[in-house]
Amino acid sequence: MYVKSLLSLVEYPPEGYERIVAIVATSEGFSRWEIGRHLWANIMPMWNMSKRGFEGLYEKLPSPKINFEEAWRLTGGNPRMLSQL
C-alpha cells in the first residue's frame, strides 16, 4: 500500500510540481522486493562500515580484486556489496 501511494504521488502530484523524488528506507525483506520490482526504483544499500574497518575486510579478500579506492567508491563501505563485487 505504501509503495502504491508513493507511485501515485510521483505520477499524479497534488500540485503542479516540476519534479517529485520519493526516498524510502527499508530492510531487505518483502518491502524492498515490492519497491525494487518497479522500473522507476533505484535500490541503493545504505548500511556501511568505516573506511578503516572496510579496508581491513578488503585486505582479507583473495586476489585478483579491484583496487581499494574503487571498491570503496562503488560500495560506500557496504560489506555485502563488497562480497557481490
Rosetta blueprint (number, residue, H / E / L):
1 M L
2 Y H
3 V H
4 K H
5 S H
6 L H
7 L H
8 S H
9 L H
10 V H
11 E H
12 Y L
13 P L
14 P L
15 E L
16 G L
17 Y L
18 E L
19 R L
20 I L
21 V L
22 A L
23 I L
24 V L
25 A L
26 T L
27 S L
28 E L
29 G L
30 F H
31 S H
32 R H
33 W H
34 E H
35 I H
36 G H
37 R L
38 H L
39 L L
40 W L
41 A L
42 N L
43 I L
44 M L
45 P L
46 M L
47 W L
48 N L
49 M L
50 S L
51 K H
52 R H
53 G H
54 F H
55 E H
56 G H
57 L H
58 Y H
59 E H
60 K L
61 L L
62 P L
63 S L
64 P L
65 K L
66 I L
67 N L
68 F H
69 E H
70 E H
71 A H
72 W H
73 R H
74 L H
75 T H
76 G L
77 G L
78 N L
79 P H
80 R H
81 M H
82 L H
83 S H
84 Q H
85 L L
